[in-house]
Amino acid sequence: MLKNVQQELNRFAKYVIQQSRTNLTKGKSPYGSKNNTKQLYNSLDHKLNVSPNSFSLSFLMEDYGLFQDKGVKGKTSSNKAPNSPFKFGSGRGKKGGLTEGIDKWVRRKRFQFRDRKSGRFMSYESTAFLITRSIYNKGVKPSLFFTKPFEKAFKNLDKDIIEAYKLDVEELLKFTTNGNN
């Protein structure tokens, strides 16, 4: 029955996902985009449930997408993400998840620091340890790759939904009027 409302909500969700993917790909980071493995990019999706009396729209993504979007406060400093609901060292996250992810990233990018004294390249393990320790203590800056497009599209959603609902009611009235003649 709510065909136009359903189309409008799908259009809204597709726009948010498309813009979020663009932000992941073009994200500014000293080490390139945030779309390293495309795992988060490919996981972005939506689920729309429409019933006669209600509808619900959910956005789906990898769990770590929330950390990328909202940022994470560090164990010793919250300067990078002062408004984030997440914090390293809270005991709620997966143990070793950050270490594992950074180690894979360092190896994939073939990224190694140099030892200050000898000038030799450090091992991948040592490089990953230093990066992980820094992130754990200082936190992760929010990228807002999802929040910004969502908020931008949400500003217009009210009037778009009202217009779509109006069209649905008009179609229902046309059908009802024509059906009784």
C-alpha positions in Angstrom: 0.0 0.0 0.0 2.7 2.5 0.9 4.6 2.1 -2.4 5.8 5.7 -2.7 6.9 5.8 1.0 8.8 2.6 0.5 10.5 4.0 -2.6 11.4 7.2 -0.8 12.9 5.3 2.2 14.9 3.1 -0.2 16.1 6.2 -2.1 17.2 7.7 1.3 19.0 4.6 2.3 20.8 4.1 -1.0 21.9 7.8 -1.0 23.4 7.4 2.6 25.2 4.2 1.7 26.6 5.6 -1.6 27.8 8.8 0.1 29.3 6.7 3.0 31.2 4.5 0.5 32.5 7.6 -1.2 33.7 9.0 2.1 35.5 5.8 2.9 37.2 5.8 -0.4 38.2 9.5 -0.4 38.8 9.7 3.3 41.8 11.8 4.3 44.3 9.9 6.3 48.1 10.1 6.4 48.1 6.4 5.3 45.5 6.6 2.5 41.8 6.0 2.5 39.9 4.1 5.1 38.8 1.6 2.4 41.9 -0.6 2.8 40.4 -4.1 2.4 36.9 -3.0 1.2 35.4 -5.1 4.0 33.6 -2.2 5.6 32.7 -0.7 2.2 31.1 -4.0 1.0 29.3 -4.5 4.3 27.3 -1.3 4.1 23.7 -2.2 3.5 20.1 -1.4 4.6 17.0 -3.4 5.5 13.6 -1.9 5.1 10.5 -3.5 6.6 7.1 -2.1 5.6 3.8 -3.3 7.1 0.3 -1.9 6.8 0.7 0.2 10.0 4.4 0.9 10.3 7.8 0.7 8.7 11.4 0.4 9.9 14.7 1.1 8.3 18.0 -0.3 9.6 21.5 0.3 8.3 24.0 -2.5 8.4 27.8 -2.5 8.5 30.8 -4.3 10.1 31.0 -3.7 13.8 34.2 -1.7 13.5 32.5 0.7 11.2 31.0 2.4 14.3 34.5 2.9 15.7 35.7 4.4 12.5 32.6 6.7 12.3 32.4 7.8 15.9 36.0 7.5 16.9 37.4 6.0 20.1 38.8 7.7 23.2 42.3 6.7 24.1 43.2 5.0 27.4 45.2 8.0 28.5 43.8 10.8 26.3 40.4 11.6 24.8 41.6 14.6 22.7 41.0 12.8 19.4 37.5 11.7 20.1 36.1 13.6 23.1 32.5 12.9 22.2 32.8 9.3 21.3 30.8 6.7 23.3 33.7 4.3 22.9 37.0 4.1 24.8 40.0 1.8 24.7 40.6 -0.1 27.9 36.9 -0.3 28.9 37.0 -4.1 29.0 34.1 -4.4 26.6 35.9 -4.9 23.3 37.5 -7.9 21.7 40.8 -8.7 23.4 43.7 -8.3 20.9 41.4 -7.1 18.1 43.3 -3.8 17.6 46.7 -5.6 17.6 45.5 -8.2 15.1 44.1 -5.6 12.8 47.1 -3.3 12.9 49.5 -6.2 12.4 47.6 -7.3 9.2 47.5 -3.7 8.0 51.2 -3.2 8.5 52.0 -6.4 6.6 49.6 -5.7 3.8 51.0 -2.2 3.3 54.6 -3.4 3.8 55.0 -0.6 6.3 58.0 -0.5 8.6 59.5 2.1 10.9 63.2 2.6 11.0 65.2 2.3 14.2 66.5 5.7 15.3 69.9 4.5 16.3 70.8 2.0 13.6 68.7 3.2 10.8 67.6 -0.4 10.1 64.0 -1.2 9.4 62.1 -2.6 12.4 60.2 -5.9 12.1 56.5 -5.8 11.2 55.8 -6.9 14.8 57.7 -4.0 16.3 56.1 -1.5 13.9 52.6 -2.9 14.6 53.3 -2.8 18.4 54.3 0.9 18.3 51.3 1.9 16.2 48.9 -0.2 18.3 50.2 1.3 21.5 49.9 4.9 20.2 46.3 4.2 19.0 45.4 2.5 22.3 46.6 5.4 24.3 45.6 8.4 22.1 42.5 7.0 20.5 41.0 7.2 17.0 39.7 10.4 15.5 36.1 10.2 14.2 35.8 10.1 10.5 32.0 10.6 10.4 32.0 8.7 7.1 28.4 7.6 7.8 27.1 10.3 10.2 27.6 13.2 7.8 25.7 11.8 4.8 23.0 10.4 7.1 22.4 13.8 8.8 22.4 15.6 5.4 19.8 13.3 3.9 17.8 13.1 7.1 17.2 16.9 7.0 15.0 16.5 3.9 13.4 13.1 4.8 10.4 14.6 6.6 9.1 16.5 3.6 10.0 13.7 1.2 8.1 11.2 3.2 5.1 13.5 3.5 5.1 14.0 -0.2 5.4 10.3 -0.9 2.6 9.5 1.6 0.4 12.1 0.0 1.0 10.4 -3.4 0.1 7.0 -1.8 -3.1 8.4 -0.4 -4.0 10.0 -3.7 -3.5 6.7 -5.5 -5.6 4.9 -2.9 -8.4 7.5 -3.4 -8.3 7.2 -7.2 -8.4 3.4 -6.9 -11.3 3.5 -4.4 -13.3 6.1 -6.4 -12.8 4.4 -9.8 -13.5 1.0 -8.2 -17.0 2.1 -6.9 -18.2 3.5 -10.2 
